[in-house]
Amino acid sequence: MAIADFVRKAEHSINRAGLRRKTEAGWRPAITGFRGYGSPERIHVLGRVLMADPHDPHDPANRENGDGPSPAIPGNLPDIRRQARHVSEEAQRGWRQFFTVQVGDLPVTVRAGARTVHTTTNAGGYIDVLVEDHGLEPGWREVTIEAEGAEPQQAEVLVTAPGAKIGLISDIDDTVLVTWLPRALLAAWNSWVRHTDQRKPVPGMNEFYRELLHDHPDAPVFYLSTGAWNTYETLVDFLRKHDLPKGPLLLTDWGPTPTGLFRSGQEHKKVQLRNLFIEYPDIQWILVGDDGQHDPLIYGEAVFEHPDRIIGVALRQLSPGEHVLSHGTTTTLTDPTQPAGRGAPTILGANGHELLENYRATPFPRPGAPRSQEPAE
């Protein structure tokens, strides 16, 4: 038996035992709705079902789906005390995110506009349902997710307008979120222990994104990351707090696979990019990432495979210190000009302010405009 098979079976056994114990202790299934996406023809509804202690407000599964208002700025001593308690609770939630009991093979009903779809959660408790002929109008819409033994929950879905011509796909870590952590060793520490409201944004990225989308109010925005779904609510809070555009998050699961102990982050990004190209055949994309690990290679391959679907690439350049934490050396692992060599206009900058300055100097072509640069042979 391969090590990955052994670990995967052990993981399932541990989760089944945990499910029995939590059920006996009075815990119940709780639904978290993730932001979905789609078109007027069909939508993808995403979510997850985990066991939750109904009496514990710190349990991640008891929290709202992450799109409520941010806490008010404290104005007096009682407010400051309440805010301090809130920060403490958020810190506890940070490490609790990863200690979950998922509910697999649970009957689920999704109600989206004119359609009702029945399905079951997968082994990880995830819901990923394709709903066709839903009848929802373009924009952010709500659907209802129901599961046996759980309170119904609403999930938001972005129905992209038929006339949308441009979309934005952004990485998260080291692109809009400063990590300053070794990827392989301390990424979990960042999620488990640090206060969730102490995460720092890359300066100027919100201004850069506003400029990119200024003339395209209907442009869909997606955040594509190798981060775990357990950090979903924390990331939604971060993006909202720092005025970054609202959009679905496409995350992954860190668990073992049939072919390895861990899922491939590169493959996850490649697959999700291809899925978005297929889902939105009339949209041309702006890709934003960083030069810390594999974004230049992944985006360069995407340009090579889909030369007419990408109108520009923006890459944040990490500092030497950030490169050391990212992959152990002071320089890039891959050539950041790869997307340009494949034929896509590419801009570089240390932060959003530099990217914005360089973009204004050499803006990306309009949708449908012919390329001024031919791909390299």
C-alpha positions in Angstrom: 0.0 0.0 0.0 1.4 3.5 -0.9 2.0 5.9 1.9 -0.6 8.3 0.4 -3.2 5.5 0.5 -2.4 4.7 4.1 -2.5 8.3 5.2 -5.8 8.9 3.3 -7.5 5.9 4.9 -6.2 6.9 8.3 -7.6 10.4 7.8 -11.0 9.0 7.0 -10.9 6.7 10.0 -10.0 9.5 12.3 -12.7 11.7 10.9 -15.4 8.9 11.3 -14.4 8.4 14.9 -14.5 12.2 15.5 -17.9 12.3 13.8 -19.3 9.7 16.2 -17.8 11.4 19.3 -19.1 14.8 18.3 -22.6 13.5 17.5 -22.7 11.8 21.0 -21.6 15.1 22.5 -24.5 17.0 21.0 -22.7 18.6 18.1 -24.7 19.0 14.8 -23.9 19.6 11.2 -23.4 23.2 10.2 -23.3 24.6 6.6 -20.8 27.2 5.4 -21.7 28.7 2.0 -18.7 29.7 -0.1 -19.0 32.3 -2.9 -20.0 30.6 -6.1 -20.0 31.8 -9.7 -21.4 31.3 -13.1 -23.4 32.8 -15.9 -27.1 33.3 -16.8 -27.1 29.7 -18.1 -25.5 27.9 -15.2 -23.9 28.5 -11.8 -21.5 26.7 -9.5 -22.8 26.5 -5.9 -20.0 25.9 -3.4 -20.0 25.1 0.3 -19.1 22.7 3.1 -20.7 20.9 6.0 -18.7 20.5 9.3 -19.7 19.4 12.7 -20.2 22.3 15.1 -20.8 22.8 18.8 -24.1 24.8 18.9 -23.1 26.3 22.3 -19.6 27.5 21.3 -19.6 30.9 19.5 -15.9 30.4 18.7 -16.6 27.4 16.6 -15.8 28.4 12.9 -18.9 26.5 11.7 -21.1 28.7 13.8 -19.9 31.9 12.3 -21.7 33.8 9.6 -20.6 33.3 6.1 -18.1 36.1 6.2 -19.9 38.9 4.3 -21.4 40.8 7.2 -20.2 44.3 8.3 -16.8 44.8 9.9 -16.8 45.7 13.7 -17.2 49.4 14.4 -14.2 51.5 15.4 -14.3 51.7 19.3 -15.1 55.2 20.6 -15.1 54.8 24.3 -13.8 52.4 27.0 -16.7 49.9 26.9 -16.4 49.8 23.1 -12.7 49.3 23.4 -13.3 46.4 25.8 -15.8 44.8 23.5 -13.4 45.2 20.6 -10.6 43.6 22.6 -12.9 40.6 23.3 -13.7 40.4 19.6 -10.0 40.4 18.7 -9.4 37.6 21.3 -12.2 35.6 19.8 -10.9 36.1 16.3 -7.5 34.9 17.4 -9.0 31.7 18.9 -10.9 31.2 15.7 -7.7 31.4 13.7 -6.2 28.2 15.0 -9.6 26.4 15.4 -10.1 26.7 11.6 -7.9 23.7 11.0 -9.3 21.3 13.6 -12.6 20.4 12.0 -14.8 17.3 11.6 -16.2 17.2 8.1 -19.6 15.5 7.3 -19.3 13.4 4.2 -22.0 11.7 2.2 -24.7 13.9 3.7 -27.9 14.6 1.7 -28.0 18.3 0.5 -30.6 20.4 -1.3 -29.6 23.5 -3.2 -32.4 26.0 -4.1 -31.2 28.5 -6.8 -33.8 30.7 -8.4 -36.2 28.4 -10.3 -34.2 25.2 -9.7 -33.9 22.7 -6.9 -31.0 20.3 -7.0 -30.4 17.3 -4.7 -26.9 16.0 -4.0 -24.6 14.8 -1.3 -21.4 16.1 0.3 -18.1 14.4 -0.7 -15.8 12.8 1.8 -14.4 16.1 2.8 -17.8 17.6 3.5 -17.6 19.8 0.4 -20.5 20.8 -1.8 -19.9 21.7 -5.5 -23.1 21.7 -7.5 -23.7 22.8 -11.0 -27.2 24.4 -11.4 -28.5 25.0 -15.0 -31.4 27.1 -16.1 -31.6 28.8 -12.7 -33.3 32.0 -13.9 -31.2 34.3 -11.7 -30.4 37.8 -12.9 -26.7 39.0 -13.4 -25.0 40.3 -10.3 -24.5 38.9 -6.8 -27.4 36.6 -5.9 -28.2 34.3 -3.0 -29.1 30.7 -3.1 -30.1 28.4 -0.2 -28.2 25.3 0.9 -30.1 22.8 3.1 -28.6 19.7 4.7 -30.0 16.9 6.8 -29.8 18.0 10.5 -28.4 21.5 9.8 -29.9 24.9 9.7 -30.3 26.2 6.1 -27.8 28.7 5.0 -27.5 31.3 2.3 -24.6 31.3 -0.2 -23.7 34.1 -2.5 -23.2 33.4 -6.2 -21.8 35.8 -8.8 -23.8 35.6 -12.0 -21.6 37.3 -14.6 -23.4 39.6 -17.0 -23.5 38.4 -20.6 -21.8 41.5 -21.9 -18.7 41.2 -19.6 -15.5 41.2 -21.7 -12.8 41.4 -19.1 -12.1 39.5 -15.9 -9.4 39.6 -13.2 -7.8 36.5 -11.7 -5.6 37.3 -8.7 -3.3 35.2 -6.5 -3.5 36.0 -2.7 -0.4 35.1 -0.7 2.4 37.6 -1.4 0.3 39.2 -4.1 -2.4 41.0 -2.1 -1.5 39.6 1.4 2.0 40.0 2.9 3.0 36.7 4.5 6.7 37.0 5.5 6.7 33.3 6.3 8.4 30.2 4.9 5.8 28.6 2.6 6.6 25.0 3.4 6.9 25.3 7.2 5.1 28.2 8.8 2.1 28.9 6.6 -0.1 26.9 9.0 1.3 29.1 11.9 0.0 32.1 10.1 -3.5 30.7 10.1 -3.5 29.0 13.5 -2.0 31.5 15.8 -1.8 35.0 14.4 -4.7 37.4 15.0 -6.7 37.3 11.9 -6.9 41.1 11.8 -3.1 41.5 11.9 -2.6 40.4 8.4 -1.0 43.1 6.3 -2.0 44.0 2.7 0.5 44.6 -0.1 0.5 48.4 -0.3 -1.5 49.9 -3.2 -3.0 46.7 -4.6 -6.6 47.9 -3.9 -5.8 51.1 -5.9 -4.2 49.1 -8.7 -7.3 46.8 -9.0 -9.6 49.8 -9.0 -7.7 51.2 -12.0 -7.8 47.9 -13.8 -11.5 47.6 -13.4 -12.5 51.2 -13.7 -14.0 50.9 -17.1 -15.4 47.4 -16.6 -17.9 47.5 -13.7 -19.3 44.1 -14.7 -15.9 42.4 -14.7 -15.8 39.2 -12.6 -12.9 39.0 -10.1 -11.6 35.6 -8.8 -9.0 34.9 -6.2 -7.1 31.8 -7.0 -4.9 30.4 -4.2 -3.2 27.3 -3.0 -4.5 28.1 0.5 -6.8 25.7 2.3 -10.6 26.1 2.4 -10.4 26.2 6.2 -9.0 29.8 5.8 -11.9 30.9 3.6 -13.7 33.2 6.1 -10.4 34.7 7.3 -9.5 35.6 3.7 -13.0 37.0 3.0 -12.6 39.3 6.0 -9.2 40.4 4.9 -10.2 41.2 1.4 -13.2 43.2 2.6 -11.3 45.0 5.3 -8.7 46.2 2.9 -11.1 47.3 0.2 -10.1 44.7 -2.4 -12.8 43.9 -5.0 -15.3 41.3 -4.1 -15.1 37.9 -5.8 -15.3 34.2 -5.4 -12.3 32.4 -3.8 -11.0 29.2 -5.4 -9.0 27.5 -2.7 -7.9 23.9 -2.2 -7.7 21.1 0.4 -4.4 20.2 1.9 -5.2 16.5 2.5 -3.7 13.4 0.8 -4.6 12.4 -2.7 -4.6 9.1 -4.5 -1.2 10.0 -5.9 0.5 11.8 -3.1 0.5 13.0 0.5 -0.3 16.6 -0.5 -2.2 18.2 -3.4 -0.2 20.0 -6.0 -0.6 23.7 -5.7 0.6 24.3 -9.2 -1.8 21.8 -10.7 -4.7 23.3 -8.7 -4.0 26.7 -10.2 -3.7 25.3 -13.7 -6.9 23.4 -13.5 -8.9 26.3 -12.1 -7.5 28.7 -14.8 -8.6 26.2 -17.5 -12.0 25.9 -15.9 -12.6 29.6 -15.9 -11.5 29.9 -19.5 -14.1 27.2 -20.4 -16.8 28.7 -18.2 -16.5 32.2 -19.7 -15.5 31.7 -23.4 -16.1 35.4 -24.2 -14.0 36.9 -21.5 -10.4 38.0 -21.8 -8.4 37.9 -18.6 -5.9 39.9 -16.6 -3.7 37.6 -14.4 -2.1 39.0 -11.3 0.4 37.1 -9.2 4.0 37.3 -7.8 7.4 36.1 -8.7 8.0 34.2 -5.5 7.3 30.7 -6.7 5.5 29.5 -9.8 3.1 32.2 -10.9 5.3 33.3 -13.9 5.5 29.7 -15.1 1.8 29.0 -14.6 0.7 32.2 -16.3 3.3 31.8 -19.1 1.8 28.3 -19.8 -1.7 29.8 -19.7 -0.7 32.4 -22.3 0.9 29.7 -24.5 -2.2 27.5 -24.4 -4.8 30.4 -24.6 -3.0 33.3 -26.4 -6.3 35.1 -27.2 -7.8 34.8 -23.7 -5.2 36.8 -21.7 -4.7 40.6 -22.4 -2.2 41.2 -19.6 -0.2 39.9 -16.7 0.9 41.8 -13.6 3.5 40.3 -11.3 4.5 41.6 -7.9 8.3 41.4 -7.4 9.2 40.1 -4.0 12.2 41.5 -2.0 15.3 39.3 -1.5 14.1 38.6 2.0 10.7 37.5 0.9 12.3 35.3 -1.8 14.3 33.5 0.9 11.2 32.9 3.0 9.3 31.8 -0.1 11.7 29.3 -1.5 15.1 29.5 0.2 17.1 31.7 -2.3 17.3 35.5 -2.8 16.2 35.4 -6.5 13.2 34.2 -8.5 12.7 30.5 -9.2 11.3 31.2 -12.6 11.8 34.0 -15.2 9.1 36.6 -14.4 9.1 37.7 -18.1 7.8 34.3 -19.3 4.3 35.6 -19.9 5.7 38.4 -22.0 7.9 36.0 -23.9 4.7 34.0 -24.7 3.1 37.1 -26.1 1.1 38.7 -23.2 1.9 42.3 -22.1 3.5 42.0 -18.7 4.2 44.6 -16.0 6.3 44.2 -12.9 6.4 46.1 -9.6 7.3 45.7 -5.9 3.8 46.7 -4.8 0.5 48.0 -6.1 1.8 51.6 -6.4 4.6 50.5 -8.7 2.3 48.2 -10.7 -0.2 51.0 -11.1 2.5 53.4 -12.3 3.9 50.9 -14.8 0.4 50.0 -16.0 -0.4 53.7 -16.7 2.8 54.0 -18.7 2.0 50.8 -20.7 -1.7 49.9 -20.3 -3.0 46.6 -21.4 -4.8 46.4 -24.8 -8.5 46.7 -25.0 -10.6 43.5 -25.2 -10.5 42.2 -28.7 -7.6 44.5 -29.8 -4.8 42.8 -31.9 -1.6 42.0 -30.1 1.3 44.3 -30.8 3.7 41.6 -29.7 3.9 38.1 -31.3 4.6 35.0 -29.1 8.1 33.8 -29.1 8.8 30.6 -31.0 
